[in-house]
Amino acid sequence: MSEDVPFNPEPSKEGILQRIRDRVDGDGSTDEEDVLRAAQDAADRLQRLRREVEPAKVALAGLSLIVLLGLLMSGWYWVLPRDGLTLDTVYIQNGGHILMAEIHNSGSRAVTDLEVTVSFEDEDGEELGRMSVFLDVLTAHSSVAGDDLEMKVVGHTVWANYTVQTSVSWTDYDGANHLETWRHGVGTWASEEFSDRTDRRTWPF
């Protein structure tokens, strides 16, 4: 068995950290020099970027993006075939029972053979009043209200519960016929509002 060789390191002014750096770098450069060189490179790149990217170009790019988003939204709202009707109804107790309605076509295409009916019923289901309107065509993004969609029912107490039934039938852009009906209980409050929305469809989806 051989004897252990005594550990007698040679003294060095550079120290072990410097010798490790020399072995890794190979050119004797220090970490401080590398950091300074990297910082200078980053500064040069940033300077070149500032020269290439002008505030006017950034603003123009942002404006272009806004315009593009606006075109996409308007295309969905105005161009893409879309079906959507909303019937707004107002009920008021004032010397009787007052009902007013307005039909909106929020779709991007006209609907045809449109019939809107609003009836007023008591608790037994007896019809006390009815109003309706028939339209050959309701164009896109338009609405209809008026005398034909206004009604006053008198001679019945306001201290009871009633039902307002609304219905809409129409032919859509694709030629399909639809009928939707809603029922709303009234009488608890002096005035109430309802907004009945038909099913939304978008073609060709």
HELIX and SHEET records of a PDB file:
HELIX    1   1 GLY A   15  ASP A   25  1                                  11    
HELIX    2   2 ASP A   31  GLU A   52  1                                  22    
HELIX    3   3 PRO A   55  SER A   74  1                                  20    
HELIX    4   4 GLY A   75  VAL A   79  3                                   5    
HELIX    5   5 ASP A  147  LEU A  149  5                                   3    
SHEET    1   A 2 ARG A  82  ASP A  83  0                                        
SHEET    2   A 2 ARG A 201  THR A 202 -1                                        
SHEET    1   B 4 SER A 142  VAL A 144  0                                        
SHEET    2   B 4 HIS A  97  ASN A 105 -1                                        
SHEET    3   B 4 LEU A  85  GLN A  93 -1                                        
SHEET    4   B 4 SER A 191  ARG A 197 -1                                        
SHEET    1   C 3 SER A 142  VAL A 144  0                                        
SHEET    2   C 3 HIS A  97  ASN A 105 -1                                        
SHEET    3   C 3 GLU A 150  VAL A 153 -1                                        
SHEET    1   D 4 GLU A 127  LEU A 138  0                                        
SHEET    2   D 4 VAL A 111  GLU A 121 -1                                        
SHEET    3   D 4 TYR A 162  THR A 171 -1                                        
SHEET    4   D 4 ASN A 177  VAL A 186 -1                                        
END                                                                             
